[in-house]
C-alpha cells in the first residue's frame, strides 16, 4: 500500500510539473450549461387570466412609491413576466412615462451589456457594439434626453450588490431619473432585497377557478368543453395538480388540445412524472433555469430532495442530516458547524423559490416543495433517487432508496443486484408482519456495505436489528424512532463508530447502553430510557454531540451531573419525562447550549438561583421553550442570567401554576421575543419592567 501511495504522489508531482511547463492556469469560468430564454414586452391579453390585483399593486407603486425599484418575485412559471407585461402595456403607465424600455437580462450582469440592451430597446438601429462604457453612457443619455422612463428588467439573477450599485449610479446620472421607475422580475428573494428596500410583490399561485378557465382556453376550441364533460372532470383533477402555476396549466392544456381520447387524459392525470416534451413552452425547462443557476454543491443537494414523496413536509434539520451523512456539504469555515452550512444551503433554496417555508419552529423549520419543482428534482437526480413499490424498477445507478408502499410484502428482486446504495428510508411498509422490514434490513447488511443512512421510522412490528448491523462501517445516520418492539441492541452495535445521528425515541431501553457511549462521532441523539436514573456520563463521552433529546422517559427523576461533560451540546430537548423534578446545576458548564426545550414534564421545578461563584457566567442560551409544565412556578435564573447577552426568545405555554415573571428578567438585555400563552394565573406583565422594543404575545 505504501508503494502505491508513493507512486501516486510521484505521478501527481509529474503532472504538476507539466502544468507549469505548459503555462496552464486555473480557469474560474463556470461551464455548467444554462438555458437562457428571451422575453419581450408584448402580452396577449387573451391568454391572461387573473393577476389583476397584482397588476394594480404595481401600478399603485409606480404612481405613489418614492422608491425607484419595484421587485416582483416568484417561482418559475407563476407569471412574473406576464404581470410585468400587463403593467408595461397599461395605458395609464404609458401616459405616465415618456420612454419605456424592456430588457431581458442576461445571466452575466455586466454594465456594457446592460447599457447596449437598453440602447437597442430604444433604437434597434443604433450601432454601439464596439463602444466603450463611457461612449455607451453618452449614447443612452442622448437617446433618453432627460425623459422620465420606465425600465423593465426581466429575469434578473445577479446578486452582486456592487454591480447593481454601479448600474444604478449610471442610471441616476440620466436627466429624468428623479421620476423614473424600474420593475425587476426575479426568482430570488436575495436579489429582491439587494435591489430595493421595499417589500417585493410576491406572486402566489392562481385560484383554481382562474386556472380552470385558462385550461379550457388551451385544451378546447370555444365551447367544446361542454361536449366533453367526461374530459372536463379529468381536466379538473389535472388543473388541481398544477397547484396554481399558470405556465403548467397552459402547457398541459396545449398538450391535450384536440385530443378526445379519455384514456390519454387519464394517463396524463395519473402520471407520477409528467413527461412533457421538452419544448420551449414546457414547464420543466422553465423551472430548470432555477436549477441551472445553482452552484454545483447546491444542485446535488436539491436533487437529493427527490427522495421524498410529493406533498411531503420536509423538516430542515432532517434534510441537513441526510446531506451531511452523504457528504454533500462543503467543509465548514473556522468556528462553524456542519449544520450551519446546511442551514445556509436551505435558505439559498428558499431565496430562489425552489422550496416554500411552511412554519418556523425556532430550532428548525418545515418546508414544502411545489409538485412541479419535485418533478424537476426527479428529472435532475439522474435516477439516483428511487421510491420503491411493487410496480417500480431501478437501474444500477440508484444510490438512494425510499420505501413507503404499505402493500409491499416482499423485497423486489431487482434490489438484490444493487451494490452502491447509500441511503435507505423505510416508513409505512407492510403493517401485517415484520417480515418485510427484516428482509430489507438483511438486504442492507448483506448488499449495501457502503450504506450511509438507514431510517426505519415507526416500524412497530420490528422486534430487533440484524445481529451483524455493525458491518455497516460507513453508517452515519440511523433512525429507529417509534420501533417500540425493539428492546435491546445487538452486540455489534458499538462497531458503528462513524454514526453521527442516532434516533431511538419510543424504543423502551432499560438503560443507556454502554455500546452507545462508544459512538464518539455522534452529533444528534434522541432516546427513551425507562430507568429512574441515567448512568453517569464520563468526560470524553460524545465530544461532538450537538443535540440531546430525552423523549418519554417516564421514570426518569433526575439528570446526571456528568451532563456537564457534553461540552459541544447546543440543544437539550426534554419531552414527556413526567417524573423529572429538576435540572442539574452542572448545566452552567454547558457554555455552548443555545436551545433548552422542556415539554410535558409534569413535576419539574426550574428554580435555579445563582450562588456566589456564579456571578460571571458566560453562557450562550438563545431560546427557552416551556410547555405543559404543571408545577412550574419559577424560571431558571442561573441559566438565564448567565445568558443575559445572548437570550433572544422565551416561550411559556400551558403552564397553569406560574403566576408572575421575575423582575430580574429586565436584566436580559438581548431578549427580543416573549410569548406567554394559556397561563391562566399570569394575568399581566409586571408594571415595574420596561417592555419597550420587546415583541411579546399573550
Residue pairs with C-beta under 8 A, 6 or more apart in sequence:
32 292
32 296
33 292
34 107
34 289
34 292
34 293
35 285
35 288
35 289
35 292
36 106
36 107
36 289
37 104
37 155
37 280
37 286
37 289
38 104
39 81
39 102
39 104
39 154
39 155
40 102
40 104
41 85
41 88
41 89
41 100
41 102
41 152
42 85
42 89
43 82
43 85
43 86
43 88
43 89
45 86
46 217
47 214
47 217
47 250
48 82
48 86
49 206
49 210
49 211
49 213
49 214
49 217
49 246
50 206
50 207
50 210
50 246
51 79
51 82
51 83
51 86
51 206
54 72
54 83
54 201
54 203
55 83
55 86
55 87
55 90
57 201
58 70
58 72
58 83
58 84
58 87
58 183
58 201
59 87
59 90
59 92
59 93
61 70
61 198
61 201
62 70
62 87
62 93
62 96
62 150
62 181
62 183
63 96
65 198
67 196
67 197
67 198
68 177
68 180
68 181
68 182
69 181
69 182
69 184
69 195
69 196
69 198
70 181
70 182
70 183
70 184
70 196
70 198
70 200
70 201
71 184
71 185
71 186
71 191
71 192
71 195
71 196
71 198
71 200
71 201
72 80
72 83
72 84
72 183
72 184
72 185
72 186
72 200
72 201
72 203
73 80
73 185
73 186
73 187
73 188
73 189
73 192
73 200
73 201
73 202
73 203
73 353
74 80
74 187
74 202
74 203
74 204
74 353
75 187
75 203
75 245
75 287
75 290
75 353
75 354
75 370
75 373
76 187
76 247
76 283
76 286
76 287
76 289
76 290
76 353
77 245
77 246
77 247
77 248
77 283
77 286
77 287
77 372
78 203
78 204
78 205
78 244
78 245
78 246
78 247
79 203
79 206
79 246
79 247
80 154
80 185
80 186
80 187
80 203
81 154
81 155
81 185
82 246
83 185
83 201
83 203
84 152
84 154
84 183
84 185
87 93
87 183
88 100
88 102
88 150
88 152
88 183
93 100
93 150
94 100
96 148
96 150
97 147
97 148
97 149
97 150
97 180
97 181
98 147
98 148
98 149
98 176
99 122
99 144
99 147
99 148
99 149
99 150
99 176
100 149
100 150
100 151
100 152
101 118
101 121
101 122
101 149
101 150
101 151
101 152
102 121
102 152
102 154
103 114
103 117
103 118
103 121
103 151
103 152
103 153
103 154
104 117
104 154
104 155
105 114
105 117
105 153
105 154
105 155
105 156
105 157
105 158
106 113
106 117
107 157
107 293
109 156
109 157
109 158
109 160
109 163
109 164
109 167
110 163
111 133
111 163
111 166
111 167
111 170
112 131
112 132
112 133
112 136
114 167
115 133
115 136
115 137
115 139
115 140
115 170
116 128
116 129
116 131
116 136
118 140
118 151
119 126
119 128
119 136
119 139
119 140
119 143
120 126
122 140
122 143
122 144
123 143
126 139
126 143
128 135
128 136
128 139
131 139
137 170
137 173
140 174
141 173
141 174
141 175
144 174
144 175
144 176
145 175
146 174
146 175
146 176
147 175
147 176
148 176
148 178
148 179
148 180
149 174
149 176
149 180
150 180
150 181
150 182
150 183
151 171
151 180
151 181
151 182
151 183
152 182
152 183
152 184
152 185
153 182
153 183
153 184
153 185
154 185
155 185
155 186
156 184
156 185
156 186
156 191
156 195
157 186
157 187
157 188
157 191
157 293
158 164
158 191
159 188
159 190
159 191
159 194
161 194
164 194
164 195
171 177
171 180
171 182
174 180
184 191
184 192
184 195
184 196
186 192
187 289
187 290
187 352
187 353
188 351
188 352
188 353
189 200
189 350
189 351
189 353
190 348
190 351
190 352
192 200
204 244
205 211
205 243
205 244
205 245
206 214
206 244
206 245
206 246
206 249
207 244
208 239
208 240
208 244
211 239
211 242
211 244
211 246
211 249
212 235
212 236
212 239
214 246
214 249
214 250
214 253
215 235
215 238
215 239
215 249
215 252
215 253
216 225
216 232
216 235
216 253
217 253
218 249
218 250
218 252
218 253
218 254
218 256
218 257
219 225
219 231
219 235
219 252
219 253
219 254
219 256
219 257
220 228
220 257
221 258
225 231
225 232
225 235
228 260
230 262
231 256
231 260
231 262
231 265
234 262
234 265
234 266
234 269
235 256
235 265
237 269
238 252
238 256
238 265
238 268
238 269
239 249
239 252
241 269
241 371
242 248
242 249
242 252
242 371
242 372
243 370
243 371
243 372
245 283
245 370
245 372
247 281
247 283
247 286
248 283
248 372
250 281
251 276
251 281
251 282
251 283
252 268
252 274
252 276
254 281
255 268
255 276
255 277
256 264
256 265
256 268
259 265
268 274
273 375
273 378
273 379
274 283
274 375
276 282
276 283
276 284
278 284
278 285
279 285
283 372
283 375
284 372
284 375
284 376
284 379
287 372
287 373
287 375
287 376
288 376
288 379
288 380
290 352
290 353
290 354
291 299
291 302
291 354
291 376
291 380
293 352
294 302
294 348
294 352
297 328
297 329
297 330
297 345
298 345
298 348
298 349
299 380
300 328
301 323
301 328
301 329
301 345
301 349
302 349
302 354
302 377
302 380
303 377
303 380
303 381
303 382
303 384
303 385
304 322
304 323
304 326
304 328
304 381
304 385
304 400
305 314
305 319
305 355
305 369
305 374
305 377
306 374
306 377
306 378
306 380
306 381
306 385
307 322
307 385
307 387
307 400
307 402
307 423
307 425
308 314
308 369
308 374
308 402
309 387
309 402
309 404
310 371
310 374
311 368
311 371
312 368
313 358
313 366
313 367
313 368
314 355
314 366
314 367
314 368
314 369
315 364
315 365
315 366
316 342
316 343
316 346
316 364
316 365
316 366
316 367
317 339
317 363
317 364
319 342
319 346
320 329
320 338
320 339
320 342
320 343
320 345
320 346
321 477
321 500
321 501
321 524
322 423
322 453
322 477
323 329
323 342
323 345
324 338
324 339
324 342
324 476
324 477
324 500
325 423
325 452
325 453
325 476
325 477
325 500
325 501
326 400
326 422
326 423
326 452
326 453
327 452
329 338
329 341
329 342
329 345
330 341
332 338
332 340
332 341
337 546
337 570
338 523
339 523
339 546
346 355
346 367
349 355
350 356
350 357
350 367
354 369
354 373
355 367
355 368
355 369
355 373
356 367
356 368
356 369
356 370
357 365
357 366
357 367
358 365
358 366
358 367
358 368
359 365
359 366
362 595
362 623
362 625
362 649
362 651
363 571
363 595
363 597
363 623
369 377
377 385
378 385
382 397
383 394
383 395
383 397
383 398
384 397
384 398
384 399
384 400
385 398
385 399
385 400
385 402
386 392
386 394
386 398
386 400
386 401
386 402
387 401
387 402
387 403
387 404
388 394
388 401
388 402
388 403
388 405
388 408
388 412
388 415
389 405
389 407
389 408
390 405
390 407
390 408
390 412
392 412
393 412
393 414
394 401
394 414
394 415
394 418
396 417
396 418
396 419
396 420
398 418
398 421
399 420
399 421
399 422
399 423
400 421
400 422
400 423
400 453
401 415
401 421
401 423
401 424
401 425
402 425
403 424
403 425
403 426
403 427
403 429
403 440
404 425
404 427
404 428
404 429
405 428
405 429
406 428
406 429
406 430
406 431
407 430
408 429
408 430
408 436
409 430
409 432
409 435
409 436
410 436
410 439
411 436
411 439
411 440
411 443
415 443
415 447
416 443
416 447
418 447
418 448
419 447
419 448
420 450
421 444
421 447
421 448
421 450
421 451
422 448
422 450
422 451
422 452
422 453
423 451
423 452
423 453
424 440
424 444
424 448
424 451
424 453
424 454
424 455
425 453
425 455
425 457
426 437
426 440
426 455
426 456
426 457
426 459
427 455
427 456
427 457
427 458
427 459
428 458
429 436
429 437
429 440
429 459
430 436
431 460
431 461
433 461
434 459
434 461
434 462
434 463
434 485
437 456
437 459
437 461
437 462
438 462
438 466
441 454
441 456
441 462
441 465
441 466
441 469
442 466
444 451
444 454
444 466
444 472
445 466
445 468
445 469
445 471
445 472
448 472
449 471
449 472
449 473
449 474
450 474
451 472
451 474
451 475
452 474
452 475
452 476
452 477
453 475
453 476
453 477
454 472
454 475
454 477
454 478
454 479
455 477
455 478
455 479
456 462
456 479
456 480
456 483
457 479
457 480
457 481
457 482
457 483
458 481
458 482
458 483
458 506
459 482
459 483
460 482
460 483
460 484
460 485
461 485
462 483
462 485
462 486
463 485
463 486
464 486
464 488
464 490
465 480
465 486
465 489
465 490
465 493
466 490
467 490
467 491
467 492
468 490
468 492
469 490
469 492
469 493
469 496
470 490
470 491
470 492
470 493
470 494
470 495
470 496
471 492
471 495
472 496
473 495
473 496
473 497
473 498
474 498
475 496
475 498
475 499
476 498
476 499
476 500
476 501
476 521
477 499
477 500
477 501
478 496
478 499
478 501
478 502
478 503
479 501
479 503
480 486
480 503
480 504
480 507
481 503
481 504
481 505
481 506
481 507
481 526
482 505
482 506
483 506
483 507
484 506
484 507
484 508
486 507
487 507
487 508
487 509
487 510
488 509
488 513
489 509
489 513
489 515
489 516
491 515
493 513
493 515
493 516
494 514
494 515
494 516
494 518
494 519
496 519
497 518
497 519
497 520
497 521
498 521
499 519
499 521
499 522
500 521
500 522
500 523
500 524
500 544
501 522
501 523
501 524
501 525
502 516
502 519
502 522
502 524
502 525
502 526
502 527
503 524
503 525
503 526
504 526
504 527
504 528
505 526
505 527
505 528
505 549
505 551
505 552
506 528
506 551
506 552
507 527
507 528
508 528
508 530
509 527
509 528
509 529
509 530
510 529
510 530
510 531
511 529
511 530
511 531
511 534
511 535
512 527
512 529
512 534
512 535
516 525
516 527
517 537
517 538
517 541
517 542
519 542
520 540
520 542
520 543
520 544
521 544
522 542
522 544
522 545
523 544
523 545
523 546
523 547
524 545
524 546
524 547
525 542
525 545
525 547
525 548
525 549
526 547
526 548
526 549
526 551
526 573
527 549
527 550
527 551
528 550
528 551
528 552
528 553
529 550
529 553
529 556
530 553
530 554
530 555
531 555
531 556
532 555
532 556
532 557
532 579
533 556
533 557
533 558
533 560
534 556
534 559
534 560
535 560
536 560
536 561
536 562
537 560
537 562
537 563
537 565
537 566
538 562
538 565
539 562
539 565
540 565
541 562
541 565
541 566
542 566
542 568
543 567
543 568
544 568
545 566
545 568
545 569
546 568
546 569
546 570
546 571
547 569
547 570
547 571
547 573
548 566
548 569
548 571
548 572
548 573
549 571
549 572
549 573
549 574
549 575
550 556
550 559
550 573
550 574
550 575
550 577
551 573
551 575
551 576
552 575
552 576
552 577
553 576
553 577
553 580
554 576
554 577
554 578
554 579
555 579
556 577
556 579
556 580
557 579
557 580
557 581
558 580
558 581
558 582
558 584
559 580
559 583
559 584
560 584
561 584
561 585
561 586
562 586
563 569
563 584
563 586
563 587
563 590
564 584
564 586
564 587
564 588
564 589
564 590
566 590
567 589
567 590
567 591
567 592
568 592
569 590
569 592
569 593
570 592
570 593
570 594
570 595
571 593
571 594
571 595
571 596
571 597
572 590
572 593
572 595
572 596
572 597
573 595
573 597
574 580
574 597
574 598
574 599
574 601
574 604
575 597
575 598
575 599
575 600
575 601
576 599
576 600
576 601
577 600
577 601
577 604
578 600
578 601
578 602
578 603
579 602
579 603
580 601
580 603
580 604
581 603
581 604
581 605
582 604
582 605
582 606
582 607
583 604
583 606
583 608
583 636
585 608
585 638
587 593
587 638
587 639
588 614
588 617
588 619
588 638
588 639
588 642
590 619
591 618
591 619
591 620
592 620
593 619
593 620
593 621
594 620
594 621
594 622
594 623
594 646
595 621
595 622
595 623
595 625
596 621
596 623
596 624
596 625
596 636
596 639
597 623
597 625
598 604
598 606
598 625
598 626
598 627
598 629
599 625
599 626
599 627
599 628
599 629
600 627
600 628
600 629
601 629
602 628
602 629
602 630
602 631
603 630
603 631
604 629
604 631
604 632
605 631
605 632
605 633
605 634
606 626
606 629
606 632
606 634
606 635
606 636
607 633
607 634
607 636
607 637
608 636
608 637
608 638
608 639
609 637
609 638
610 617
610 637
610 638
610 641
610 642
614 638
614 642
617 638
617 641
617 642
618 642
619 639
619 642
619 643
619 646
620 643
620 646
621 639
621 640
621 642
621 643
621 646
621 647
622 643
622 646
622 647
622 648
622 649
623 647
623 648
623 649
623 650
623 651
624 635
624 636
624 639
624 640
624 647
624 649
624 650
624 651
625 649
625 650
625 651
626 632
626 651
626 652
626 653
626 655
627 651
627 652
627 653
627 654
627 655
628 653
628 654
628 655
629 655
630 655
630 656
630 657
631 657
632 652
632 655
632 657
632 658
633 657
633 658
633 659
634 658
634 662
635 650
635 661
635 662
635 665
637 662
637 664
640 647
640 665
640 668
641 664
641 667
641 668
643 668
644 667
644 668
644 669
644 670
645 669
645 670
646 670
647 668
647 670
647 671
648 670
648 671
648 672
648 673
649 671
649 672
649 673
649 674
649 675
650 671
650 673
650 674
650 675
651 673
651 674
651 675
651 677
652 658
652 675
652 676
652 677
652 679
653 675
653 676
653 677
653 678
653 679
654 677
654 678
654 679
655 679
656 679
656 680
656 681
657 681
658 679
658 681
658 682
659 681
659 682
660 682
660 686
661 682
661 685
661 686
661 689
663 686
663 688
663 689
665 671
665 689
666 689
666 690
671 694
672 694
672 695
673 694
673 695
673 696
674 694
674 695
674 696
674 697
675 696
675 697
675 698
676 682
676 685
676 696
676 697
676 698
677 697
677 698
685 691
685 696
685 698
